[in-house]
Amino acid sequence: MILSALCKAAGLAYPRGAEQITVRSVCSDTAKLEKGDLFVCLRGTRADGHAFLDQACVRGACAAVVAQDFSGEIPDGLPVVRAASTRAAIAHLMDAFCGNPSQKMKFVGVTGTNGKTSVSWMLYELLREAQIPCALIGTVKCEGPKGEITCKEQGTANMTTPDPEVLYPMLARLAEMGTQTVVMEVTSHALAMERCAPIRFDLGIFTNVTRDHLDFHGSMENYFAAKKSLLLQCERALINADDAMLASLRTNSPCRLYTCSTRTPAADFFAEQIRMSFSGISYKLVSANACLRAECSMTGQFAAVNSLQCASAALLLGVKAQKIKDGMQLMPPVPGRMERLRLCTDPGFSVWIDYAHTPDALENLLRAMHRLKLRSQRIVLVFGCGGDRDKGKRALMGQIASRMADYCVITSDNCRTEPPADIIADILKGVDRRAHYRVIQDRRSAIRHVIAHARQGDLILLAGKGHETYEIHQNTRLAFDERAIVREAMAEYWKSADTDTEQGE
């Protein structure tokens, strides 16, 4: 593509001679840059792309995009495009380079601290069941009308809100597949880094806002500001009115705002007569234009809110009430979201996996279990906290776990470059020392421990990993599938039970 045409399509002023420059691709990483690429300088938390201009020139960059305020030296002979925000620039450039897929489909963006994956997964499944050619871009998977989407660099593309160099080629492939609606998770990082700058969302869905990612944003004010900036890119928005922070969005919204609630009948979409059991939830959804009985296999108060947002969004997108009712009944569970594992033979206790890795998510998970369990049942919790992330939430999670679980095992969870013992020490600062808890640093051993010592009726919760099948240690992803570990532990459990029976005989 010719540089002048590319810049014009991306809304950027181009230098003299750009009409004679051919762009092979757009790149922000000099390690991947090839001759003829347009190099975009991005300022990150660890490095500044402007420091690599010389290297980009040596590797054959045809031109470079630099920040408007950059005053450093430019390599001789390297054409330069200046941009107010190079992050917004690379998103617009990639969109233009890929044929502007952002203009060829309808977009639904889902943001929030917790619930993004559940709401986007459920809405995608609902639209698919309604025979709408749709796609999902999110944490668990990226999928279009013709199956799962992959990319060269990352294999299966399941990165939440991918970088522009991955996202826009993916959107181009989805447009080629005939996709009409794209449902995508939009993280606070993605919003702060303007990855979705060219996209105009037909509908934005806001799930909730609680503490998370303060290591990146610095404060709750900055975090919330990043979240609500999505409103500026939306035609319409649907907010969870039960969330205190989101309720503040009702005033001075730049787009048409709709509310949903499990508490306030005056909301645009209201769930009443809510019933919950371990097998699922049901409720009556009431709005000005529709009334339906919704049932799905997920459970817990947060599942009621998430499924309500999903059904409400589907109504706003024009799906008929009967289609929504039928689709919710057929909807498969969201992987790793209060997922009950199937144990070949009933041992008298149950094992659940959930992605809860923030204080709010952990408290909601435990509250849901308390609401469903019998008085005689114990809640046994295995959890840890991630390394190189917000340290302030660790003690909070320790306090919640020791207060709400009958027995908890504190362990590792993606320690990254931090020593696991240091992370656990931070968690222990919030633990009630009168509570029943134990520290087992190795997560595999922790899971084997709770299963080996399980009692009749126990509800064993493995929190933090959810859909993940890996453990991050240093900068390496190691295979770690909790479902497989549970199967191994259950085999040992039954072997031990058989041995005890033989000895008893």
C-alpha positions in Angstrom: 0.0 0.0 0.0 1.3 3.5 -0.8 2.2 5.5 2.3 0.3 8.6 1.3 -2.9 6.6 0.8 -2.4 4.7 4.1 -1.8 7.9 6.1 -4.8 9.6 4.5 -7.0 6.6 5.3 -5.8 6.7 8.9 -6.3 10.5 9.3 -2.6 11.3 9.4 -0.6 14.0 7.7 2.1 12.4 5.5 5.6 13.7 4.6 6.8 14.9 1.2 7.5 12.0 -1.2 5.1 9.6 0.6 3.4 9.1 -2.8 6.4 7.1 -3.9 6.8 4.9 -0.8 5.3 1.5 -0.7 4.4 0.0 2.7 4.9 -3.7 3.1 3.3 -3.9 6.5 2.9 -1.9 9.8 5.1 -2.9 12.7 5.9 -1.7 16.2 8.6 -4.3 17.1 12.0 -4.0 15.5 12.7 -7.6 16.2 9.9 -8.5 13.8 10.4 -5.6 11.4 11.2 -6.4 7.7 12.4 -4.3 4.9 9.6 -2.0 3.6 7.7 -1.9 6.9 6.3 1.2 8.5 7.7 1.4 12.0 5.4 2.9 14.7 7.1 4.1 17.9 5.1 3.2 20.9 5.9 4.3 24.5 5.5 1.5 26.9 6.0 0.9 30.6 9.4 -0.7 30.0 10.7 0.8 26.8 10.1 3.6 24.3 9.9 2.7 20.7 11.5 6.1 19.7 14.8 4.7 21.2 14.8 2.1 18.4 14.6 4.4 15.4 18.2 3.7 14.3 17.6 0.0 14.5 14.4 0.3 12.5 16.3 2.2 9.9 19.1 -0.4 9.7 16.5 -3.1 9.3 14.9 -1.3 6.3 11.9 0.6 7.6 10.4 2.6 4.8 9.2 5.3 7.2 8.4 5.8 10.9 5.5 7.2 12.9 6.7 9.2 15.9 4.9 11.2 18.6 4.1 14.8 17.9 6.2 15.9 20.9 9.3 13.8 20.0 12.3 16.0 19.7 15.1 13.4 19.4 17.2 12.7 16.4 15.7 11.1 13.3 18.0 8.8 11.2 19.1 10.5 7.9 16.8 9.6 5.0 14.0 8.1 7.2 10.7 9.7 6.3 8.6 10.5 9.4 4.9 10.8 10.1 4.0 12.6 13.3 0.9 11.7 15.4 -0.7 13.1 18.5 -1.0 9.5 19.8 1.1 6.8 18.2 -1.1 4.2 19.9 -4.2 5.5 18.2 -2.2 5.9 15.0 -1.2 2.3 14.8 -4.8 1.2 15.4 -6.0 3.4 12.6 -3.1 2.4 10.3 -3.7 -1.3 10.8 -7.4 -0.9 10.2 -6.7 1.0 7.0 -4.0 -1.4 5.9 -6.5 -4.3 6.4 -9.2 -2.7 4.3 -11.1 -0.9 7.1 -12.9 -4.0 8.7 -14.1 -1.7 11.5 -16.5 -0.2 9.0 -17.8 -3.5 7.6 -19.4 -5.1 10.8 -21.5 -4.2 13.8 -19.5 -4.2 17.1 -20.6 -5.0 20.7 -17.9 -4.1 23.3 -18.1 -5.6 26.8 -16.1 -4.0 29.6 -15.9 -4.3 33.4 -13.7 -5.7 36.1 -15.6 -9.0 36.3 -18.1 -10.6 34.0 -16.6 -9.6 30.6 -15.9 -13.1 29.6 -19.2 -14.5 30.8 -21.4 -11.8 29.2 -19.5 -11.8 25.9 -19.5 -15.7 25.7 -23.2 -15.9 26.5 -24.2 -13.1 24.0 -22.1 -14.8 21.3 -23.8 -18.1 21.9 -27.2 -16.5 22.0 -26.7 -14.6 18.7 -25.3 -17.8 17.1 -28.4 -19.7 18.2 -30.5 -17.0 16.6 -28.7 -17.7 13.3 -26.9 -14.4 13.2 -23.4 -14.6 11.6 -21.3 -13.5 14.5 -17.9 -13.6 16.1 -16.4 -13.6 19.6 -13.0 -12.0 20.5 -12.2 -12.7 24.1 -10.2 -14.3 26.9 -11.4 -17.9 26.4 -11.5 -18.0 22.6 -11.7 -16.1 19.4 -14.2 -17.6 17.0 -16.1 -16.6 13.9 -18.8 -18.1 11.7 -16.3 -20.6 10.3 -14.7 -21.7 13.5 -11.7 -20.7 15.7 -9.4 -17.9 14.6 -5.7 -18.2 14.7 -2.8 -15.9 14.1 0.8 -16.6 13.1 2.5 -15.1 16.1 0.3 -16.5 18.9 -1.3 -19.7 17.5 -4.8 -19.7 18.8 -5.8 -16.1 19.2 -7.4 -16.0 22.7 -5.8 -12.8 24.0 -8.3 -10.4 25.5 -8.5 -7.4 23.2 -5.4 -8.2 21.1 -2.8 -5.6 20.0 -3.7 -3.8 16.7 -1.2 -5.8 14.7 -3.2 -8.9 15.6 -6.7 -7.5 16.0 -7.3 -5.8 12.6 -6.0 -8.7 10.5 -8.3 -10.9 12.6 -11.3 -8.5 11.9 -10.4 -8.5 8.2 -10.7 -12.3 8.2 -14.0 -12.1 10.1 -15.4 -9.7 7.5 -14.3 -12.0 4.7 -16.3 -14.8 6.5 -19.5 -12.8 6.3 -19.6 -11.9 9.9 -22.3 -9.4 10.8 -21.8 -8.8 14.5 -18.5 -9.0 16.5 -18.8 -9.4 20.3 -15.5 -8.5 21.9 -14.1 -8.0 25.4 -12.6 -4.5 25.8 -10.2 -4.3 28.7 -9.1 -1.2 30.6 -5.6 -1.7 29.2 -7.0 -1.8 25.7 -8.9 1.4 26.2 -5.9 3.2 27.8 -3.7 2.1 24.9 -6.4 3.0 22.3 -6.3 -0.4 20.6 -9.9 0.0 19.5 -9.6 3.6 18.4 -11.2 3.1 14.9 -14.1 1.0 16.1 -17.5 2.6 16.6 -19.5 0.2 18.9 -23.2 -0.2 18.2 -23.6 -1.3 21.9 -21.3 -1.1 24.9 -22.0 -3.3 27.9 -20.6 -2.3 31.3 -20.6 -5.2 33.8 -19.1 -3.7 37.0 -16.1 -1.8 38.3 -14.2 -2.9 41.4 -10.5 -2.9 42.3 -8.1 -4.4 39.7 -5.1 -3.5 37.6 -4.0 -0.6 39.9 -0.4 -1.7 39.1 -1.0 -0.3 35.6 -3.5 2.5 36.1 -2.2 3.8 39.4 -5.5 4.7 41.0 -9.2 3.7 41.0 -10.0 7.1 39.4 -7.7 6.4 36.5 -9.0 2.8 36.2 -12.6 4.0 36.1 -11.8 6.8 33.7 -10.3 4.2 31.3 -13.5 2.0 31.5 -16.0 4.8 31.0 -14.0 6.2 28.0 -15.7 3.4 26.0 -18.8 5.5 26.1 -17.2 7.9 23.8 -17.1 5.2 21.1 -20.6 3.8 21.6 -23.9 4.6 19.9 -25.7 2.9 22.9 -24.6 1.5 26.2 -26.1 -1.0 28.7 -25.0 -0.6 32.3 -25.4 -2.8 35.4 -27.4 -0.4 37.6 -26.7 -2.5 40.6 -23.0 -1.4 40.5 -22.5 1.8 42.5 -19.7 3.2 40.3 -21.6 2.4 37.1 -24.7 4.1 38.4 -22.8 7.4 38.1 -22.7 7.0 34.3 -26.4 7.8 34.1 -25.7 11.5 34.1 -24.0 13.3 31.2 -23.6 10.2 29.1 -22.4 10.9 25.5 -24.6 8.1 24.2 -28.1 6.6 24.7 -28.0 4.7 28.0 -30.0 1.7 29.1 -30.0 0.1 32.6 -30.5 -3.4 33.8 -31.0 -4.5 37.4 -31.8 -7.4 39.7 -32.9 -4.9 42.4 -34.6 -1.9 40.9 -37.9 -2.4 39.0 -37.5 1.0 37.4 -34.5 -0.2 35.3 -35.0 -0.6 31.6 -34.5 -4.4 32.0 -35.4 -5.9 35.4 -35.0 -9.5 36.7 -37.6 -10.6 39.2 -38.6 -13.9 40.8 -35.0 -15.1 40.7 -34.5 -18.7 41.6 -31.1 -20.4 42.1 -29.8 -23.9 42.6 -26.6 -25.8 41.9 -28.0 -26.8 38.5 -28.8 -23.2 37.3 -30.8 -20.0 37.6 -34.2 -18.8 36.4 -35.9 -15.4 36.5 -38.5 -13.3 34.8 -37.1 -10.6 32.6 -39.3 -7.6 32.3 -38.8 -4.6 30.0 -41.1 -2.1 28.2 -41.2 -4.2 25.1 -40.6 -7.8 26.3 -41.3 -10.2 29.1 -39.8 -13.7 29.2 -38.9 -16.5 31.6 -35.1 -16.9 31.4 -33.3 -20.1 32.4 -29.7 -21.2 32.1 -27.2 -23.7 33.5 -25.0 -21.1 35.3 -25.7 -20.2 38.9 -25.0 -17.5 41.5 -26.1 -13.9 41.8 -23.3 -12.7 39.5 -24.6 -15.2 36.9 -28.1 -13.8 37.2 -26.7 -10.3 36.5 -24.4 -11.5 33.7 -27.2 -13.5 31.9 -29.6 -10.5 32.4 -27.2 -8.3 30.6 -26.7 -10.8 27.9 -30.5 -11.2 27.3 -31.0 -7.4 27.5 -28.3 -6.8 25.0 -29.8 -9.4 22.7 -33.2 -7.6 22.9 -31.5 -4.3 22.1 -29.8 -6.0 19.1 -33.2 -7.0 17.7 -33.3 -10.7 18.8 -36.9 -11.9 19.5 -37.8 -12.8 23.1 -38.6 -16.4 22.2 -35.3 -16.9 20.5 -33.6 -15.5 23.6 -35.6 -17.9 25.9 -34.7 -20.9 23.8 -31.1 -19.9 23.3 -30.5 -19.4 27.1 -31.8 -22.9 27.8 -29.4 -24.4 25.3 -26.4 -22.2 26.2 -23.3 -24.2 27.2 -21.6 -23.1 30.5 -18.8 -20.6 30.3 -15.5 -22.4 30.8 -13.9 -21.8 34.1 -16.7 -19.6 35.4 -18.3 -21.4 38.5 -17.8 -24.6 36.5 -18.6 -27.8 38.3 -16.2 -30.6 37.2 -17.7 -33.9 36.3 -16.3 -36.7 38.5 -16.8 -40.2 37.1 -18.1 -41.6 40.3 -19.8 -39.4 42.9 -17.5 -39.3 45.9 -20.0 -37.3 48.1 -18.3 -34.0 47.5 -18.0 -31.6 44.5 -15.2 -29.7 42.8 -15.7 -26.3 41.2 -13.3 -24.1 39.1 -13.7 -20.4 38.9 -11.5 -17.5 37.5 -12.1 -15.3 40.6 -8.8 -13.4 41.0 -10.0 -10.1 42.4 -11.4 -9.3 45.9 -14.9 -8.6 44.4 -14.9 -11.8 42.3 -13.8 -14.0 45.2 -16.4 -12.5 47.5 -19.1 -13.0 45.0 -18.1 -16.6 44.4 -18.1 -17.4 48.1 -21.3 -15.6 48.6 -23.0 -17.6 45.9 -21.8 -20.8 47.5 -23.1 -19.8 50.9 -26.5 -19.0 49.3 -26.7 -22.5 47.7 -25.1 -24.8 50.3 -26.7 -26.8 53.1 -25.8 -25.9 56.7 -23.9 -29.1 57.0 -21.7 -28.5 54.0 -18.2 -27.0 54.1 -16.7 -24.5 51.6 -13.1 -25.5 51.0 -11.2 -22.9 49.0 -7.9 -23.1 47.2 -6.6 -19.7 46.0 -3.5 -17.5 45.4 -2.6 -14.2 43.8 -0.7 -13.3 40.7 2.8 -12.0 40.8 3.9 -8.7 39.3 0.3 -7.4 39.7 -1.5 -5.1 42.1 -0.1 -6.1 45.5 -2.8 -4.2 47.4 -5.5 -6.7 46.7 -3.6 -9.7 48.2 -4.4 -8.9 51.9 -8.0 -8.1 50.9 -8.4 -11.5 49.3 -6.8 -13.2 52.3 -9.3 -11.4 54.6 -12.3 -12.4 52.4 -11.1 -16.0 52.1 -10.5 -16.6 55.8 -13.8 -14.9 56.7 -16.1 -16.7 54.2 -14.5 -20.1 53.6 -14.7 -22.9 56.2 -11.2 -24.0 55.3 -8.8 -22.4 52.8 -5.5 -23.4 51.3 -3.3 -20.5 50.3 -1.1 -21.4 47.3 0.5 -20.0 44.1 -1.2 -18.6 41.1 1.0 -17.3 38.2 3.8 -16.0 40.4 5.7 -14.6 37.3 8.9 -13.0 38.5 8.0 -12.8 42.2 9.0 -15.4 44.7 5.8 -17.3 45.6 6.6 -17.1 49.3 6.6 -13.3 49.1 3.1 -13.3 47.5 1.8 -15.6 50.1 3.2 -13.5 52.8 1.2 -10.5 51.5 -2.0 -12.6 51.4 -1.4 -13.7 55.0 -1.4 -10.1 56.2 -5.1 -10.1 55.7 -5.9 -13.6 57.0 -7.8 -14.0 60.3 -5.3 -16.2 62.2 -8.3 -17.8 64.1 -9.6 -19.2 60.8 -9.0 -22.7 59.5 -6.3 -22.4 56.8 -3.1 -23.9 55.5 -0.3 -22.7 53.3 0.8 -25.2 50.5 3.0 -23.2 48.1 2.8 -25.8 45.2 -0.6 -25.5 43.7 -0.7 -29.1 42.4 0.0 -30.3 46.0 -2.7 -28.0 47.3 -5.3 -29.5 45.0 -4.3 -33.0 45.9 -4.4 -32.1 49.6 -8.0 -30.8 49.6 -9.3 -33.8 47.6 -7.4 -36.3 49.8 -8.9 -34.8 52.9 -12.4 -34.0 51.6 -15.4 -34.7 53.7 -18.9 -35.7 52.8 -20.8 -32.8 51.2 -17.7 -30.6 50.8 -17.8 -27.9 48.1 -14.2 -27.6 46.9 -13.5 -24.3 45.1 -10.4 -23.9 43.0 -10.2 -20.1 42.4 -8.0 -18.0 40.2 -7.2 -20.2 37.1 -10.6 -20.7 35.5 -10.1 -21.5 31.8 -6.3 -21.2 32.0 -4.4 -24.4 31.4 -1.0 -23.0 32.3 1.0 -21.6 35.2 3.3 -18.6 34.6 6.7 -18.9 36.3 9.3 -16.2 35.5 8.5 -15.5 31.8 7.6 -19.1 31.0 4.1 -20.7 30.6 4.2 -24.1 32.1 1.4 -26.6 31.3 -1.0 -26.7 34.3 -4.5 -28.0 33.7 -6.5 -28.1 36.9 -9.1 -30.4 35.4 -6.3 -33.0 34.7 -4.9 -32.5 38.2 -8.3 -33.1 39.7 -8.6 -36.3 37.7 -5.2 -37.5 38.9 -6.1 -36.6 42.5 -9.4 -38.4 42.3 -7.7 -41.6 41.0 -5.5 -41.4 44.1 -8.5 -40.8 46.3 -10.3 -43.9 45.0 -7.2 -46.0 45.2 -6.8 -44.9 48.9 -10.5 -45.6 49.5 -10.1 -49.1 48.0 -7.1 -49.8 50.1 -8.9 -48.7 53.3 -11.8 -51.0 52.4 -9.4 -54.0 51.9 -7.7 -53.3 55.1 -11.0 -53.1 56.9 -12.1 -56.4 55.5 
